[in-house]
Amino acid sequence: MSSSDSSLLKSTGAQATRHRTPETPLGWWAIGLSVLGLAAGVVLPMISMTFRETYPVTDTWVMPVIWLALADVAAGFNVLSVWRWRERSVLNIVAVALIVPTALFVTFMVVGEGLASV
């Protein structure tokens, strides 16, 4: 194996590991926002159940709307990150695949509940 072949192997190995994680700070922000949006679906109901008697506002429309805002912002930022800013790492693509359906579900759920209560 010549030295040019070994440098080719090294560069492709570095490229393969480079594309697993985001390369830009915007890509990392997109990952963080998607984790926050997905975690809100677990944390906010727990807050509602724990503080239902103490703070009645947690048992109203506030918690679903907070989740809606977090999920929609995360989905929008992830879509922009992958398509507009060309952040094509595996983590960003997985984040888009997870947060976009979650955001659509939360949006339809909250808007449907709001329309049903009118």
C-alpha positions in Angstrom: 0.0 0.0 0.0 1.5 3.3 -1.0 1.4 6.4 1.1 -1.2 8.0 -1.0 -3.5 5.0 -0.4 -3.1 5.1 3.3 -3.8 8.9 3.4 -7.0 8.2 1.4 -8.1 5.7 4.0 -7.3 8.0 6.8 -9.3 10.9 5.2 -12.3 8.7 4.5 -12.3 7.4 8.1 -12.2 11.0 9.4 -15.0 11.9 7.0 -17.1 9.0 8.3 -16.8 10.0 11.9 -17.3 13.7 11.1 -20.7 13.1 9.6 -22.1 11.3 12.7 -22.2 14.5 14.7 -23.0 18.1 13.6 -20.2 20.2 12.3 -21.6 23.6 13.1 -23.0 25.2 16.3 -26.4 25.6 14.5 -26.5 21.8 14.1 -25.8 21.3 17.8 -28.6 23.9 18.6 -31.0 21.9 16.5 -30.1 18.7 18.4 -30.5 20.5 21.7 -33.9 21.9 20.8 -35.1 18.6 19.6 -34.1 16.9 22.8 -35.9 19.7 24.7 -39.0 19.4 22.6 -39.1 15.6 23.0 -38.4 15.8 26.8 -41.2 18.3 27.3 -43.7 15.5 26.4 -42.5 13.6 29.5 -41.7 16.4 31.9 -44.7 18.7 31.5 -47.3 16.0 32.3 -45.2 15.0 35.4 -45.2 18.7 36.5 -49.0 18.9 36.0 -49.6 15.7 38.0 -47.3 16.8 40.8 -48.5 20.5 41.2 -52.1 20.1 40.2 -53.4 20.9 43.7 -50.9 23.6 44.5 -50.9 25.6 41.2 -54.2 25.0 39.3 -52.8 26.8 36.3 -50.7 23.7 35.5 -53.9 21.7 35.0 -55.2 24.1 32.2 -54.3 24.8 28.6 -50.8 26.2 29.6 -48.8 23.0 29.6 -50.0 21.7 26.2 -49.3 25.1 24.6 -45.8 25.1 26.1 -45.2 21.7 24.6 -46.6 22.9 21.3 -44.3 25.9 21.2 -41.2 23.8 22.1 -41.9 21.1 19.6 -42.8 23.4 16.8 -39.7 25.6 17.3 -37.5 22.5 17.5 -39.0 21.0 14.3 -38.7 24.3 12.4 -35.1 24.8 13.5 -34.2 21.2 12.6 -35.8 21.4 9.2 -33.9 24.6 8.5 -30.7 23.1 9.8 -30.9 20.1 7.5 -32.3 21.7 4.3 -31.3 25.4 4.4 -27.9 25.2 6.3 -26.9 21.8 4.9 -26.2 20.1 8.2 -26.4 16.5 7.1 -25.1 14.6 10.1 -26.7 11.4 11.2 -27.8 13.0 14.5 -29.5 15.9 12.7 -31.4 13.6 10.3 -32.5 11.4 13.2 -33.6 14.5 15.1 -35.7 15.6 12.1 -37.2 12.2 11.8 -38.3 12.2 15.5 -39.3 15.8 16.1 -41.3 16.6 13.0 -43.9 13.8 13.5 -44.0 14.8 17.2 -44.6 18.4 16.4 -47.3 17.5 13.9 -49.0 15.3 16.5 -48.8 18.0 19.2 -50.1 20.7 16.9 -53.1 18.6 15.8 -53.8 17.6 19.3 -53.7 21.1 20.9 -55.5 22.8 18.0 -58.1 20.0 17.9 -58.7 20.3 21.7 -58.9 24.0 21.4 -61.5 23.8 18.6 -63.5 21.1 20.4 -63.8 23.2 23.5 -65.2 26.2 21.7 
